């Protein structure tokens, strides 16, 4: 357990000290918040009704941007090879990576979402429900990203291919996430979507570390 | 007793799956499979064109079904085959399972694309649109994207033995996900449009429709098996050639 915390703290520290990547992430997310309304036009009711869908798309694309950071640095400096002989199992290490990835990618995006809400002119009620669905749904996206990052860690073009692998698999999360945030639906249906979304996140977070550990082991053989 | 029979069957299987043996027995299958698929296509098309009724609503366009349904079936059958091969790769680490998985991926993508294209050609005269965000069509499109992702992943690796294991993990992750995707898309679709007036499984199909449909499905399946076998043979030969190339280079370096 001490090793678990030590690794978590180490990764958080190195993520915060590396700098730059967080700024890039948030700048990308904000640029989407500018590009999309410009492309759609300054039609406030239209923007507001598209709001949850645009925010979810934005979060998905932005979180794919940071995907190659999950394992690449550890692969390049040899830490990943050392981890294979550590007392922590590779699955546990992958789980730590998942937590760190969520904390450094999904959480900042969710925190910035109110600004997106202002740009897309959605009302407070919708904004709060979008943030709730993001909070419940992003763990699933992070889990898929973890597996894709593990699959592509030793590849030169890994950063290009991993998003292509994640996107089709992330579609259910987007469907339930946007579905639960739509204000026009009946309360029962939104609740159903919210439950499915949470179930997906739980299942993916439970299984992803094992799949990622398997992929890491196989791609290093 | 059980142990003995198990070793016999594993011997029998490992002999069949040994690359050299595979090349030998599969050579005898190419021509029969090819002839069988030609005959089945001839019979199936004859039934489809001359011995099945035109639909009272859709008219002659209903005959697209005899091409569309087999392709849609193969798009899923092929993923099943790949998932089984992926288990073979990860559990038994058998090189022929890798070869089978690699040979199937582009075929799966091609049959899925055919299902989508014939579906949209059929949709134009009957629904009045090339594309409808209908549950089945959407999940078939997502399946197509998954196939493309798998093919792309195969191509980024130089070492095909390592690629096989990594792709196998993704294939199984996809296999777990496909039911979830299917379910979510159906849920999403009922959210937008309650039901489509048209259903592919149709109301009480008579024998005049069932016969050509089954024959064509069989014909396409035999064609798929033939192409899969051919691609597997090509892959085995390619790997042999690559190995010889490496040996040649190694010898030259030694000589120099």
Interface residues (C-beta under 8 A of the other chain):
Chain A: X147 X151 X152 X155 X156 X157 X158 X161 X164 X165 X167 X168 X169 X171 X172 X175 X176 X179 X185 X189 X193 X196 X200 X207 X211 X214 X215 X218 X219 X221
Chain B: X90 X142 X145 X146 X148 X149 X152 X153 X156 X157 X162 X165 X166 X169 X170 X173 X174 X176 X177 X180 X181 X183 X184 X185 X187 X188 X191
